[in-house]
């Protein structure tokens, strides 16, 4: 795994990852990580990616890991960061995969990059905050409601909330907890405080970005898009996936009964094969 610091046009640093440097014969798949995680690509999918001929590209979103914070960032501004990464690496087209809030960042990048994106797969993506006809908070667990309401009150309030000592209870299902006994225990190596060595900016700016306009128009996505969601997800309820599927013309919804926010990753390897099938 090659790790590189990319210098962005505004002088910020974006810490990136490349699983097969210079191998243009592989399909480049950009991994958009969840909240709060660092950006290392998904180790549980490495064996499948070798079989499918996939090169992982990823980066720590601003404020995470080795990447400079960018208060006020949006889905569209992070898509511009991705453009710099792709251009620097000489990658023309790519596919995108994103988990949780990273699924929304993947959709935003697809909307901004247009035909440069060949396919998109997301797991438990968040719908836009201003999505018409969607009760955005409905069905969320108590900790999620408190965290996102703080973000909706502005960055200063969200920062105060995250530094108040509050504990987040994800209310994982038994199916979610069981995932940590298998390959997806990898999430423990990239999640939580270790992903934010310089403070909570990554988490703060992620949550703030979910409750403001994306800065792009997701219905303009042209790439085939797979939206994977669990019906028992209380962190990002499946109503978000349903809304996205109804409003993105190229999207297909893949609902999984009784799966939650972590257990939905059991569908990640089939989704990676789905991407490969649609990119030739």
C-alpha positions in Angstrom: 0.0 0.0 0.0 1.5 3.3 -1.1 0.7 6.3 1.1 1.1 9.8 -0.4 0.4 13.4 0.7 -1.3 15.3 -2.1 -0.9 19.1 -2.2 -4.2 20.7 -3.0 -4.6 24.0 -4.9 -5.5 25.9 -1.7 -2.3 24.6 0.0 -4.0 21.9 2.1 -2.6 18.4 2.4 -4.7 15.3 1.6 -3.3 12.0 2.8 -4.0 9.3 0.2 -3.6 5.6 -0.4 -3.0 3.6 -3.5 -3.0 -0.2 -3.4 -1.3 -0.7 -6.9 0.8 2.3 -7.8 1.1 2.8 -11.5 -0.9 -0.3 -12.4 -3.1 1.2 -15.1 -4.3 -2.2 -16.1 -6.6 -2.4 -13.1 -9.9 -0.7 -12.6 -9.4 2.2 -10.1 -12.1 2.1 -7.4 -12.2 5.0 -5.0 -13.1 4.1 -1.4 -15.0 6.9 0.6 -14.8 6.0 4.3 -17.4 6.3 7.0 -17.8 8.6 10.0 -15.5 8.7 12.0 -12.9 6.6 10.2 -9.6 7.1 8.5 -9.4 6.6 4.8 -7.4 3.3 4.3 -9.2 1.2 1.7 -11.2 -1.8 2.9 -8.9 -4.7 3.8 -11.7 -7.2 3.9 -12.2 -6.7 0.2 -8.5 -7.1 -0.8 -8.8 -10.7 -1.8 -11.8 -10.1 -4.0 -10.2 -7.0 -5.5 -7.1 -9.1 -6.5 -9.4 -11.6 -8.2 -11.4 -8.8 -10.0 -8.4 -6.7 -11.0 -9.1 -3.7 -8.9 -6.8 -0.9 -7.7 -8.0 0.9 -4.6 -7.6 4.6 -4.3 -8.6 6.5 -1.2 -7.8 9.3 1.1 -8.5 10.6 4.6 -11.2 13.2 4.3 -10.2 16.7 5.5 -9.7 16.7 9.3 -9.0 12.9 9.5 -5.7 11.1 9.7 -3.0 13.1 7.9 -5.4 15.4 6.0 -5.7 19.1 6.7 -9.1 20.2 8.1 -11.4 22.2 5.9 -14.3 23.6 7.9 -17.4 24.2 5.8 -16.5 21.4 3.4 -19.3 19.8 1.3 -19.8 16.8 -0.9 -18.9 18.9 -3.9 -15.7 20.4 -2.3 -14.4 16.9 -1.5 -15.2 15.8 -5.0 -12.8 18.6 -6.1 -10.2 17.1 -3.8 -10.7 13.8 -5.5 -10.2 15.4 -8.9 -6.7 16.5 -7.8 -5.9 13.0 -6.6 -7.0 11.4 -9.9 -5.2 14.0 -12.0 -2.0 13.6 -10.0 -2.1 9.8 -10.3 -2.9 10.0 -14.1 -6.2 8.2 -13.6 -8.8 9.1 -16.2 -12.0 7.2 -15.2 -12.8 5.3 -12.0 -15.6 3.7 -10.0 -16.6 4.8 -6.5 -17.6 2.9 -3.4 -18.7 4.5 -0.1 -19.8 3.4 3.3 -22.2 5.2 5.6 -21.6 9.0 5.3 -18.9 8.1 2.8 -21.7 6.8 0.6 -23.0 10.3 0.3 -19.5 11.6 -0.5 -19.3 8.9 -3.3 -22.7 10.1 -4.7 -21.5 13.7 -4.5 -18.3 12.9 -6.4 -20.3 11.0 -9.0 -22.5 14.1 -9.5 -19.5 16.4 -9.9 -17.2 14.2 -11.9 -19.9 13.0 -14.4 -18.7 10.7 -17.1 -15.4 10.3 -15.4 -17.2 7.9 -13.0 -18.1 4.5 -14.5 -20.1 3.0 -11.6 -21.0 3.7 -7.9 -21.9 1.4 -5.0 -22.9 2.7 -1.6 -23.8 1.1 1.8 -26.1 3.0 4.1 -25.7 6.3 2.3 -27.3 9.5 3.8 -29.8 11.4 1.6 -29.5 15.2 1.2 -30.8 17.1 4.2 -33.1 19.1 2.0 -34.6 16.0 0.3 -38.2 16.9 -0.4 -40.7 14.4 1.0 -38.2 12.7 3.3 -38.6 12.9 7.1 -34.8 13.0 7.4 -34.5 12.2 11.1 -37.3 9.7 11.3 -36.1 6.3 12.7 -32.7 7.4 13.9 -31.3 6.2 17.2 -31.1 8.7 20.1 -27.3 9.3 19.9 -27.6 10.0 16.1 -30.4 12.5 16.7 -28.5 14.3 19.3 -25.3 14.4 17.3 -26.9 15.6 14.0 -29.2 18.1 15.8 -26.0 19.6 17.3 -24.5 19.8 13.8 -27.7 21.5 12.5 -27.2 24.2 15.1 -23.9 25.1 13.5 -20.2 24.2 13.6 -19.5 25.9 16.9 -22.3 24.0 18.6 -21.3 20.7 17.1 -17.7 21.2 18.2 -18.9 22.0 21.7 -21.0 18.9 21.7 -18.2 16.6 20.6 -15.8 18.0 23.2 -18.4 17.8 26.1 -17.6 14.2 26.9 -20.8 12.8 25.5 -20.7 9.1 24.6 -22.2 7.9 21.3 -24.3 4.7 21.6 -24.6 3.1 18.2 -27.2 0.6 19.4 -25.7 -2.1 17.2 -27.9 -5.2 16.4 -26.6 -8.7 17.2 -26.0 -9.1 13.5 -23.8 -5.9 13.6 -21.8 -7.1 16.6 -21.2 -10.5 15.0 -19.4 -8.8 12.1 -16.6 -7.9 14.4 -15.8 -11.6 14.8 -14.9 -11.8 11.1 -13.0 -9.9 8.5 -14.9 -6.6 9.1 -13.3 -6.4 12.6 -10.9 -4.4 10.4 -13.2 -1.4 11.1 -11.9 -1.3 14.6 -8.4 -0.4 13.2 -9.7 2.7 11.3 -12.6 3.9 13.4 -13.0 6.3 16.3 -10.4 8.6 18.0 -7.4 7.0 16.3 -8.7 8.4 13.0 -8.5 11.9 14.4 -5.0 12.4 15.9 -5.3 16.2 15.6 -8.7 16.6 17.2 -12.4 16.1 16.2 -12.5 18.2 13.0 -13.1 15.2 10.8 -16.2 14.1 12.7 -17.4 17.6 13.2 -17.1 18.6 9.6 -18.6 15.3 8.4 -21.7 15.7 10.5 -22.0 19.4 9.6 -21.8 18.5 5.9 -24.7 16.1 6.2 -27.1 18.9 7.3 -26.3 21.5 4.7 -26.8 21.5 0.9 -24.4 19.2 -1.0 -23.2 21.8 -3.4 -24.1 19.5 -6.3 -27.1 17.8 -7.8 -27.2 14.0 -7.2 -30.0 13.4 -9.7 -27.4 14.4 -12.4 -25.4 11.2 -11.7 -24.9 9.4 -15.0 -23.1 6.3 -13.8 -25.0 3.1 -12.8 -25.5 3.3 -9.1 -26.2 0.5 -6.5 -27.6 1.7 -3.2 -27.3 -1.1 -0.6 -29.2 -0.6 2.7 -30.3 -2.7 5.7 -34.0 -2.4 6.7 -33.0 -2.5 10.4 -30.4 0.3 10.2 -31.1 2.9 13.0 -28.1 5.0 12.3 -29.0 5.8 8.8 -32.6 4.5 8.3 -33.4 2.8 5.0 -35.8 5.6 4.2 -32.7 7.4 3.0 -31.9 4.7 0.6 -35.5 4.5 -0.6 -35.5 8.3 -1.3 -32.2 8.2 -3.1 -33.4 5.3 -5.3 -36.6 7.1 -6.2 -34.7 10.3 -7.1 -31.5 9.1 -8.8 -32.4 8.0 -12.4 -29.5 5.5 -12.7 -29.9 4.0 -9.2 -30.9 0.5 -8.1 -31.9 -0.2 -4.5 -30.6 -3.4 -2.9 -32.5 -3.7 0.4 -31.5 -6.4 2.9 -34.1 -7.5 5.5 -33.0 -7.3 9.2 -29.5 -6.0 8.5 -28.1 -3.0 10.3 -25.4 -0.4 9.9 -22.4 -2.7 10.2 -24.0 -6.0 9.0 -24.9 -4.4 5.7 -21.2 -4.8 4.8 -21.8 -8.5 4.3 -23.1 -7.3 0.9 -19.8 -5.5 0.1 -18.1 -8.2 -1.9 -21.1 -8.8 -4.2 -21.3 -5.1 -4.7 -17.7 -5.0 -5.8 -18.4 -7.7 -8.3 -21.4 -5.6 -9.5 -19.0 -2.7 -10.1 -16.7 -4.9 -12.0 -19.5 -6.2 -14.2 -20.5 -2.7 -15.2 -17.1 -1.4 -16.0 -16.0 -3.9 -18.6 
